[in-house]
Amino acid sequence: MQTLHVSKHKTYNTNGFYQANKNVLVCGAPGTGKTRGFVIPNLLSNTEDSFVINDSKGYIFSLYGDYFKEHGYQVVCIDFVHLRGHYNPFDIIKSEYDILKTAHMIAYMDAVEGINRDPFWDEESEIALSAFIGFLWEFLPKEKQSLPILNDLITNPMDFIPAIDEEVYLLSNQELRLQVERQFSISRSTPSALDRLFLAVAKQKPDAFCLRQYRKFCTSPEKTFGTIISATLSKLGQYDTKEIREFLSKTDVCFSDIATKKTAVFICVSDNDRTMDGIANILYSQIIGYLVIEADKSLPERDVDLYFDDFATSVKIPDFPRMIASFRSRRINAFLMIQNESQLIAMYKEEAKTIIGSAGTYLYMGNMDIDTIKNVSLRMNIPVGEVIELPFHNMIVHKQGERPFMDECLLLEEYEKEEEER
């Protein structure tokens, strides 16, 4: 990013790493111009950057998708609302460690803030998921590695055994019980179909990663084992429709392209239906995690801008407070739009302070949240009354190391007119 439009009369040249970090927090009530006055002008001004944008209603993609194609972008839209495009969380798996990370994200993607539940079941589900995902990775072709197939594996393990070991598939229950007891040191009155599956794995590949993971929980008592499997299936069942199976069958964007080619990724997430939030969380986490890891290997060829509209009301990205603090040196820039700071605190608790503190620029466009008003007054050394009485379509700009100032908000129509006159 070289140009940062913050208000009607102020634009920063952000080229060069010697400047303060480029992360921006934009705070304003609905209708104050966060999208049309900040997001869109900055998207249109920086057409050498790659970007990933949370486009909650598909609004920006519908207006400017073709514009970015005309400017040489590879444009991808992954729409979790209408299930358009494709995203498969397993496509990025390249190692056993990737399996562990993916299993962890799936195990906790249905966690709800403020609701206490026994962590034992999530922890055991995480181990079980690592075993089952590991099986897909080690024994099935790439096109068969997906969340719906994972659900099929847990539900109908017998369907997957013949391709591995026909003899194990045909074992009588009595012989199966003896071999399972020998192999896993467990005694079940009736070995499960999963026991049979991993017995086949043990015969074909004794050092398999998935087998090592299965051994960690298969010795649980039968009732506990069954509950672990049920808890694991409960995380996957809602993704077992024909439309979602197709949506999760592959991934339309190559993550490496984001850092090396002009790439625009529009991610559409519902602002009221939370069904697909867990999968969207994983997508954001995988993209950001990939960009950070690759940047540590070699500095990216271009900036990658992350735009999060309605940041504190849609998906919650695991470890985001930790990650944003290290974006600057990796040519990653985060632009976060929130309605008020209280929403951010409700979602990220104490770590919300880290997110706010990691912004190099804070733009306040006005709201009615008294805690936010007090914080803005204190942070920017402006009387509370002036913050409360901020006129509509006016804003306060605070850039790190500079005195805060008031200005009018940039209107999209004004920006477009100026661009036409150039």
N, C-alpha and C positions, 0 to 999 in steps of 0.2 A: 504494500500500500504506500502510495506517495502523496495522496491528497485526502485530507479528512475534513469534510464539511460538518461543522458543529452548529452553526446558526446562520442567520440571514447575512450577517456582515463579517463572519469569521470563518476562515479556512486555514488549516495548518498544512504545511509541507512536512510530511513525516518520513521523508527519505533519509536513510542512514540509521545505524544502530546506536549512535551516540545520543540520540534523542531519548526522552522518557518513553516508557512502554506505550504501545498503541492500543491497549485494551481500553474499551469505553463502556461505561455503565450509563444507560439512558433511563431516567425515572420519570414517569408521567402517567396520569390517569388516562383511561380510554378516550380517544378522540383528540389528544393533545398533539399528535403529529409524529409519533415515534417511527412509524413505518414510512409514511409519505414524506416526512421532513428530514429523516436521518437515514434510514435503511436504503431506500431506493436511490437517493442522490449519490450516496457513497458506493453503492453497487455499480451505478452507471459511470462513475468517475474513475474507477480503478479497473479497467478492462485488461490489465496484464496479470492481475492476481487470479488465483483459483479461489473458489469460495464454496462453503457449505452453509445452507440457510434453512432454518426452521420456518417453513412457509405454512403456517397453521391452517389457512383456508385455501391454499393453492393460488392465492390472489396474485402474488408477484410472478409466479411461473406463468400464469395465464396471460399476464400483460407483457412480460419481458423475456419469456423463454426463447422466442424467435429472434429477439434482439441480440441475445448472447450467441446464438448460433451464427448469426450474420457477422459477429465480431470474432469468429474463429474458435469459439468454445465448443468443447464436448459437453453437451447438456444432458443431464440425467434427472428424472423426477421419480422419486420413490414415494408413492402415495399410500400411506397407512389408512387413510379414510376410505377411499374408493378402491383400494387394492389394485392400483395401477403401477406398472413397473415390477421389479423383482428385488428381493433381498434374502440371501441365505446366510445366516450367521456362521455356518460351518465352512464357508468358502475360504475364510482367512486362516483356517487351521493348517499349520505347517509343522507342528512339533507337539510333543507330549505336554509341554508347558502351555501351549495354546489351548489344548484340551482342558487343562485345569482351569485356566482363566474363563473359558467359555462356560464350563460347568458351573463355576461360581456365579457368573452373571445370571444364568438361567435359574439356578436354585433360589436366588434372592429377588428375581424380577417381579414376583407377586407380593413382596413385602409391602405392608401399608403402614405409613407413619402413624404413630400414636397407638397402635394396636400391639399389645404384648402377646407373644406366642412362644412356645417352648422351642428354643434354638436347636435342640437335638435333632428335630425332624428335618430342618433345613440343612444342617451339617451332614446328616446321613444321606439326604437326597443329593447333596453336592458330590459326595463320594460315588453314589450310585450312578449319577449322570456322567461322571468322568469315566466310569467303566463302560457305560453304554455308548457314549460318544466315541470312546476309544475303539470299541468294537467296529463301529461304522467306518472309522478312519483306517483301521488296520485290515479289515476284511472285505469291505464293499467298495465298488467303483465310485468315483467322484460323484457321478450323477445320482447315486443312491444315498448320499450323505446330506441329510436335511432334517429339520425338526419333525415334519410329519413322518418320515421314515423312522426316526427315533421313537416316536409314539407307537408305530407299528411293531418295532422291535420289542418294546417292553410289553405290549399287549399280546402279541403272538410270536413268541420266541421260536416256536417250532418251525415256523415258515423259513427261518434263516439257517437252520441246522444242516439240512441235506447238502448244501453247497460247501459246507466245511468238513463234515464227517458223516457219511451215510450210516456207518456202523453204530455210532452213538444215537442217531435218529431212531434206529430200529431196536435199541436195547429194551428188554423187558423192564418193568418197574422194579422187580426184585434185583436184577443185575445193576440197574441204574442206581438204586439205593446203596448197594455195596461200593460201587465205583465212586459215587459222590462222597461217601463217608471216607474212603481212602484218600481221595484227591483234596478235599476241603476240610477234613477233620470235623465234619458235622454229621449229626444223625437226625434225619427227618423221617417221619412216618411215610410221607409221600414227597419225594424230591420235586421241586418246582421245574417248570419248563426252562426257567432261567438257569437253574443248576445244570440241566441237560445241555443247554447252549454253551455254557462256559466249561463244561467237561469236554465238549468237542474242541473248544479253543485250547484247553490244556493239552490235548493229544496232538493238535496240529502245530501249536506255537507256545511251548511251555514258558517262554520268557515274554509273552505278550504284555504290553502295558495294561490293556483292559483287564486281563486276568489278575494282575497284581492289584488293581483297584477293586475288583470284585471280591477278592479274598478279604478285603478290609471290612466288609459289612455282611458277607453271606453267612458268617458264623452266628449271627443274631438269632435268638429264639424264633420259631416259626411265625408266631403272632407279630413280633416286632419286625421281622423281615417283610411280612406282608404289608404292614403299615408303612414301612419305608417305600415300598414299591407304589402303594396307593398315593402317598404324599408326592412322589415323583411324577406320577401320571397326572395328578391334579394340576401341575404346572404346565402341562402340555395339551390337555384335552380341548381347551377352547380354540386351539389352532388346527383342529382336525376337520375343516370343511373343504369342499372342493376348491373354492376360490382361494382360501388361504394356502392350501397345498401348492397351488400354482404360483402364488405370490412368493412363497418361501423356497421355491425350487432352484433358484440361481440368483446371482447378484449382477445388476446391470452396470455397476461402476467398478473399475479397477482402482483400488486404493492408491496404488503407486502413481497412477496418472494424476491424482490430485496435486501432488507435490512437483510433478515434472512437466505436465501439460496444462494448458488453459482449460480448466474443468469447472463446471458449475453443477453442484448437486443440490437439488431442491428436495427437502424432506417435508412431506405434508403429514401433520399429525392433528388429530381432532382436538378441539379445545373443550369438548364436553364428554366424549366417549373415551373411557380409559382402557378399553379392551386391548389395544395394540401397543400401549405405552411400554410394556416390558420389552418387546422386541425392538421398539424404537430406541429405548435406552441402550440396548446392546449395540445397535448400529452406531450411535453417537460415540459410545465408549470405544468401539473398535476403530473407528475412523481416527479419533483423536489419539488413541494409543499407538496406532500404526504411524501416524505423522510424527509423533514424539520419538519413537524408536528409530525411524528412518533418518530424522534430523540429527540424531546423535551419531549416526554412522557418517553422514556427510551433509553439509548445509544445503537445504533445498534450493532449487533454481529460482523459485518465486515465492512470494508471500502466499499464505493460505488464510483467508478471512472466514471466521466462524460467526454467523449472524444468528442470534437466538431471540426471535420475537416472542413476547409473552414468556420469558425465560422461567419465571417463578410460578407459572400456572400450568405448564404442560409437563413434559417428561423431566425426570430427575436423573442427571448423569452421575453415576458412581465415581467418586474420587475427583470430581471436577474442581473443588476448591484447591486440592493439591496440585492438579495439573495446570490450572490457569496461572499459578505463580511462576511457572517455568516456561511460559509460552514465548516470551520476548526473544530469548536467545535462539529460538528455533524457527523464527519467521512465521509464527502463528499469532494471529490477532483475533481477540474475542470481542464481540460487540453484543452486549446484553441489554435487552429491553425489558424493564419491569414496570409494574403499575405503582408499587410502593415497596419500601424496604421491609415492611412487616411480612409481606408475602415471601420474600427471600428468606427471612429468618424462620418463618413457619416451615419452609421446605428444607433448609440446610442447617437450621439451629445455629450453634456458635460458629460454625464454619462460614456462615454468611458474611462475617466480618472479614474473613480472608478473601472472599470474592470481591467485596467492596474495596478492600485495601489493595487489591491487585489491579485496579483500574487506574490508568494514567490520566484519564479524563472522565469527569462526572458531569452529565447534563441533566439538569432538573427542569422539567416542563410543567410542574404543578400537579398537586393532588389534594385530597382532603384527609389524608392519613396524618394524624397529629404527631405520631412518633417519627415519621419520615420528615415532617416539617421541622421538628426540633433538631433532628440529626443534621439536616441541611443547614440550618441556622448556625449550629455549632461548628460544623465542618468548614463552612465557607465564611464564618465570622460576619454574618449578616443578621440583623435583628429579626426576630421571629415574625414580627408584624409585616415586614417586607416580603418574607417568604409566603405568608398566608395570603397577602394581597397581590401576589404576582398576577398580572393581567393575563387573560387567555391569549394563547399564541405568543406568549413571551417565555423566556427561559433564563436560567442562570447557568453559566459555563464556568467550570473550575478545572483547569489543567494543572497537573502536578508542577509545583514550583512557580506558579503564576498567581496573580491576584484574581479572584473570581470577578466576573462581570455579568451584567444583564444585557440581553439582546432580544430581538424578535426571533421567533422560530423560522427556519427556512421552509418555505412552501414549495412543494414539488413543481407547481406551475411556474413559479418564479425561476426555479433552477432550470427547467426545460427552456424557458424563454431566453435566459442568459446563454445557454448552450447553443441555441439556434442563432443568436446574434454574433457568436464568435467566428 
